[in-house]
Amino acid sequence: SCSMSVVLTSDDDSVLKDAVEANRLIKICDVSVSDMTRSFVRGMVHIQWPQTTFRDSSQLKLVIKSLPDDSSGSSNQIVVFLRGKYADDCVNISTRDVLWLFHPHVNKAPKGRADDHHCILYMSDAFNTGVVYVLKAEKTSHTTGSGKRPAQTRDVDPSLVNPAKKRDTSAAQYQYKKLAELTDGDTANVYGVVKFFKPPHACKGTDFTCLVNLVDPSLPSGLKCVMFSREEKLLPRIRTTGDIIRIHRVKVQMYHGELQIVARTGSSCVVIDGKKGRAFDLRSGHINVTFTDNDKKQIESLREWAASQSDLVEESRSSCLKDIEPASYFDLTCQIVGLSVVTPGSCTILRICDGYEPPKNCKKAEVAMQIVDQQMAHITESCGYTADVFVYDDHAMTAAKLIPKQFVCLYNCHASVINIADGLRHEDDGHHQQLVELSLHRGTSYGRGIGILTETDPEVIELKKRIWPEGHSTEAMSDGTTEKRLISRLLIPNSDSLQTSTIADILSHSDVPSVFRCQAKVRGICPSDVNEWKRLVCSKCGFGTDVECEDGDVPVNCREGGSCELQEDFLFTLRLEDVSGHLEVIVCQDDLEDFVCGRKSGANGQPSVSDRLKDVESVLSPEDGSCGGQPFIDCLLKSYYDPTEQTRYRLFGTEVICNR
């Protein structure tokens, strides 16, 4: 039996094995207050209390202890609270059942005995989208004369219990089928070369989708692959025909008499450049991606085959501004200089640059643009290197979420011809003076859409050389007078491949906790004085006070019982803003060292946190205070509920870059 929250599993459950492989095991002794979005904890039920009620919802309290292979040092058991649907669906569990808790929420535990764990785990409707897997204890054990069962050790599949054993057999975990071997009803892992694709776009419902036609040596005619996801960033980031895609856990089915591949929630995909000699850079919306030597061999084989297929190395539609022909369709790789949402959901205008001068008769928009880098906009526009692209309907919504300075590819862009005399678009050679409007029309025909590129993409590297030759850029101009505007970098591996979210998207996202990548301007910092970032906090109930109030009014009675126990802590708030709105983000003690020192505090002569605070303050609050001088931050955020169940946002895994 199963539900969306709790699944009764077995030793040979392939779904659980896939989930274990795709997430990171956190041993009970290593649990701390941190992001558990891609992690899980497992243990055996040691103590179970009767079900109770918490805030009009069911609650079940457990103590789970480490499995033998996970035990290490002290704190090998931890308290778990199951609430809401999790409590209702686990009401029949018993001691010695084994639990896997995927994506639990972690809070600090009130201080108790010295051997108590310092954290508590929660699985609750209020902030969990994870799953609890339950492996029931053996029911056939004979009882003793006293009626008590003798202690027994559960026989659990080694690949689920011992991570070392799992790594030893990881090469055998994924078996791949050739496309010609797929049959109706299969669940399989596949590799394929992209023959045609449509970029991710919104469905009529709440999901996103993309369409890919995959081929391989066994089936050159190819199979259609339809992919769905609640998050656009989890769909494949395909750049061009010939890219190679690896997809795990796809379903194969007949649709209108044709066999097709369907990838939904639970599937995962990785895209790799299909050109021979290119690096094995992985494009994926997932932070944790497995990639072995066997994968490299598979990719090299497909690259070799694809290079001999004329339809996979067809003439590119890519163009640049200087080569645009009226009435033509083309793909354009460019950098966004500014944008303007003219009519929400209907028309967004992108001001772009690709390092070349566009035709003189390209239509320019007479609207105010949202600009992130004023100097970049001034330089490119004064040189005549910018053009406006008018993005319509479904693509207008995607364009509105972009941020100036991002690199994108506009697929199937149209150089529409406008007759100035009558204002009508037409495709013939009229006698009147004409304008060319660069347009991205509605729909996804011919792969039309917007693809977001990263700094490491080969196309972007070449583009940056054209836009900023000889190292001249807005980050460091030749006279050395311009400071770096992008003032941060991400510290979590593969996080730079995550798609950015606008502030409006973050605020409207209902699942808590969730992890986001956000690029926005730092509009303010509170407190503004770095000396006020330090405060005293009760480790038991969370009560906080300024350092100067240490001898002042401190509550005698802690909410958790007894007196408050104060310790030094750091806390300040950043006010972020982009074209869609503004957001208050907390930087707290646990993330401060990363934010200030990038995990190098005091190591090998590196400056300590206290040494860097003033530098960070000066970067976050530039002296000129102008719009152009305000810094731009690329950061990771996590949503969570505070004690009053209000949604808050916390910065993590991000380092401020200080020019010392």
C-alpha positions, -999 to +999 in steps of 0.1 A: +000+000+000+011+036-006+002+072-005+019+103-018+036+108+015+043+073+028+053+042+008+053+006+022+084-008+005+103-041+001+139-053-001+138-053-039+120-020-045+137-005-075+120+029-070+135+032-035+169+021-049+167+049-075+157+074-048+186+063-026+210+066-056+197+101-065+199+116-030+227+119-004+226+098+028+230+118+060+238+095+089+219+102+121+251+112+139+258+138+111+223+154+110+225+192+115+204+223+107+210+224+070+193+221+036+180+186+031+164+190-003+185+164-019+192+142+011+177+115+032+180+100+067+173+063+076+170+044+108+151+017+127+121+026+149+134+023+185+106+040+205+071+050+194+045+071+212+007+070+207-007+093+181-017+128+194-030+161+180-009+191+172-026+224+161-057+205+148-035+180+129-023+145+137+011+140+152+033+109+158+065+110+178+092+084+172+129+078+181+148+061+153+183+047+157+211+041+133+214+009+114+245-011+122+264+000+091+256+037+098+266+039+134+295+061+142+305+078+175+277+092+196+242+106+188+231+075+170+194+081+176+172+111+169+136+122+176+113+123+146+079+141+145+055+130+118+026+154+113-005+156+092-007+130+064+026+116+074+013+108+109-020+094+095-002+071+070+024+058+096-001+050+124+005+012+119+043+013+120+060-005+149+094-008+165+121-024+144+105-011+112+131+006+090+123+041+078+138+062+050+130+099+054+135+118+022+140+156+024+131+160+061+130+194+078+156+199+106+153+220+137+176+224+167+165+203+197+160+218+232+189+211+254+185+180+275+209+151+285+244+152+272+239+122+250+207+136+233+209+145+197+211+183+191+185+182+162+150+170+156+136+157+123+101+167+110+080+153+082+050+176+080+023+188+056+034+224+064+069+222+049+076+187+034+073+174-002+094+144+007+085+107+010+087+083+039+096+047+029+087+020+054+102-015+055+082-036+079+099-059+105+096-096+100+062-108+113+072-145+114+096-143+144+088-169+171+082-155+206+098-168+238+080-184+266+077-149+283+059-136+253+087-114+242+104-116+209+142-120+209+162-091+195+169-096+158+187-079+131+167-069+100+178-084+067+179-054+045+192-052+009+229-041+012+224-016-016+199+002+006+218+000+039+255+002+032+265+031+009+300+018+004+285-014-010+262+006-032+291+026-046+310-007-054+281-018-075+270+015-089+282+007-124+256-021-125+228+001-112+219+016-145+214-005-176+206+013-208+184+001-237+189+010-273+160+028-288+152-001-311+149-024-281+121-004-264+086-019-263+052-007-251+050-008-213+088-006-207+104+015-179+140+021-190+171+042-190+181+055-225+207+075-243+199+094-275+211+121-299+188+150-304+175+153-340+149+179-332+137+197-301+113+223-288+126+243-258+107+239-224+075+258-222+044+260-200+016+235-206-021+244-203-020+232-167+006+239-141+034+218-156+062+225-181+069+204-211+094+199-239+095+177-270+126+159-283+131+136-312+159+111-302+180+088-325+208+063-321+226+038-343+199+012-337+170+035-348+181+064-371+145+072-378+141+081-341+115+081-314+095+110-300+102+118-264+077+140-244+089+153-211+069+169-182+080+186-150+065+209-124+098+229-126+111+242-159+147+239-146+144+201-143+137+198-181+167+192-204+188+223-214+193+213-251+213+238-271+213+224-306+207+194-328+233+168-322+234+173-284+233+140-264+208+133-238+207+107-210+173+100-194+167+077-164+133+060-156+113+068-188+080+051-197+074+037-231+039+037-245+018+037-277+002+070-286-020+073-317-004+042-331+032+053-326+057+043-299+069+072-278+090+079-247+074+098-218+094+113-189+076+126-159+082+132-122+108+107-111+127+108-143+160+126-145+179+139-175+214+152-184+225+169-216+260+167-230+276+185-260+275+160-289+305+175-308+336+154-309+364+166-287+342+188-265+344+185-227+320+164-207+301+193-192+268+182-177+237+203-181+211+194-156+187+209-132+197+184-105+226+193-082+236+156-076+243+139-109+261+105-113+286+103-142+310+074-146+336+062-171+310+040-187+289+072-194+320+087-211+324+057-233+287+058-243+289+095-252+321+091-272+305+063-292+274+084-299+296+114-308+315+093-333+283+080-349+265+114-349+295+130-368+288+107-397+250+115-399+243+144-423+209+152-407+226+156-373+252+181-387+229+200-409+235+236-417+229+257-386+202+283-385+224+304-361+229+340-372+242+372-358+227+407-360+249+420-388+238+391-411+201+393-406+180+393-438+145+407-439+118+381-436+142+354-425+140+330-395+171+324-375+185+314-341+203+342-322+228+338-293+230+371-274+233+389-240+204+407-225+211+444-219+177+454-207+140+444-208+106+459-206+073+442-199+049+461-222+018+440-216+021+412-190+016+378-207+014+394-242+045+414-251+079+417-235+107+436-253+143+424-249+172+447-256+200+425-267+236+426-279+257+400-297+289+420-304+278+431-340+259+461-353+224+453-364+208+466-396+201+503-395+164+497-402+158+475-371+129+488-351+137+503-317+112+504-288+104+538-273+099+524-238+118+525-205+140+495-200+149+476-168+187+478-167+210+460-143+243+473-155+240+509-165+276+511-179+271+480-201+239+495-215+256+529-221+286+513-239+267+489-261+240+515-271+265+543-277+284+519-301+251+510-319+254+473-309+220+468-294+187+456-310+152+452-296+134+418-299+097+419-295+086+387-277+049+378-279+023+357-260+035+325-243+072+334-248+065+369-234+059+353-200+092+334-202+111+366-213+096+386-184+114+363-160+148+369-176+174+392-160+196+417-178+232+403-183+219+368-188+230+350-220+202+334-241+195+318-274+164+329-292+152+300-314+133+307-346+134+344-343+117+363-372+129+394-390+094+407-397+091+434-424+070+465-415+058+489-442+061+523-426+034+538-449+005+516-438+019+499-407+012+465-421+037+436-420+044+419-453+069+396-468+074+412-503+097+439-516+074+470-513+084+505-527+079+522-493+106+526-467+105+495-444+115+486-409+126+452-397+111+441-364+129+412-347+101+391-333+096+359-314+061+348-322+037+326-302+038+288-303+066+263-305+066+254-343+101+248-357+115+247-321+106+283-314+115+294-278+140+309-255+170+289-241+190+302-212+228+297-215+255+296-189+289+313-187+307+280-195+288+273-227+312+275-257+288+299-275+288+322-246+326+322-243+329+332-280+301+358-276+319+374-246+350+377-267+331+397-294+312+419-270+342+427-247+374+423-268+408+426-252+394+420-217+374+453-217+342+446-198+319+463-173+336+443-146+370+458-152+374+485-178+408+495-192+411+525-169+405+503-138+378+527-125+348+503-126+344+478-097+329+444-102+292+446-102+284+409-098+296+405-062+291+368-054+296+333-065+279+300-057+296+274-036+274+243-040+287+219-068+267+221-101+245+249-087+255+272-115+234+250-138+203+257-118+178+280-136+173+313-119+139+323-104+125+358-103+115+372-070+078+370-080+082+333-087+099+327-054+072+346-035+044+327-052+060+292-048+038+273-024+061+244-015+081+251+016+109+244+021+122+249-015+156+259-029+160+287-055+187+304-074+181+341-075+199+370-093+189+404-081+201+438-070+210+444-034+189+474-025+197+476+011+211+459+042+197+459+078+212+467+102+233+491+080+261+491+106+283+459+106+288+463+144+250+457+148+251+423+130+261+405+162+234+397+188+227+373+216+203+344+210+188+318+234+199+284+222+167+269+237+138+291+226+154+314+200+148+347+219+173+373+205+186+406+218+213+431+208+248+426+223+246+459+242+215+445+259+234+416+275+228+430+310+194+444+302+159+429+302+163+392+294+133+369+299+136+349+332+115+321+319+124+305+286+096+292+264+111+258+266+114+259+304+140+272+327+161+303+320+173+315+287+208+305+277+223+332+256+252+328+231+267+351+204+251+349+170+252+369+137+222+379+118+214+406+092+189+410+063+195+418+026+168+435+006+169+421-029+150+435-059+145+426-095+120+437-122+093+415-106+095+426-070+115+427-038+124+402-012+139+402+024+166+376+028+182+365+061+219+358+065+224+340+098+252+325+118+253+291+101+258+306+066+279+336+075+313+320+072+305+308+036+290+342+028+320+361+041+350+338+036+339+311+012+348+282+035+384+294+039+381+312+072+415+313+090+430+286+068+465+290+054+466+326+063+432+334+049+413+362+067+388+353+094+352+362+095+358+392+117+385+404+094+362+403+064+330+418+078+340+454+070+350+444+034+316+427+029+297+457+043+315+480+018+307+458-011+270+454-001+266+491+006+287+511-020+295+547-010+279+563-041+245+547-033+234+553-069+213+528-089+242+520-112+265+515-082+243+491-063+257+455-065+241+426-082+241+392-064+238+357-076+227+335-047+210+304-034+179+308-012+159+284+009+123+291+020+112+279+055+086+285+082+095+305+112+079+297+147+048+317+137+045+296+105+053+327+083+074+319+052+109+333+054+139+332+031+174+323+041+206+327+020+231+298+018+259+284-003+269+318-015+302+338-011+306+376-015+336+385-037+356+413-021+383+431-041+412+432-016 
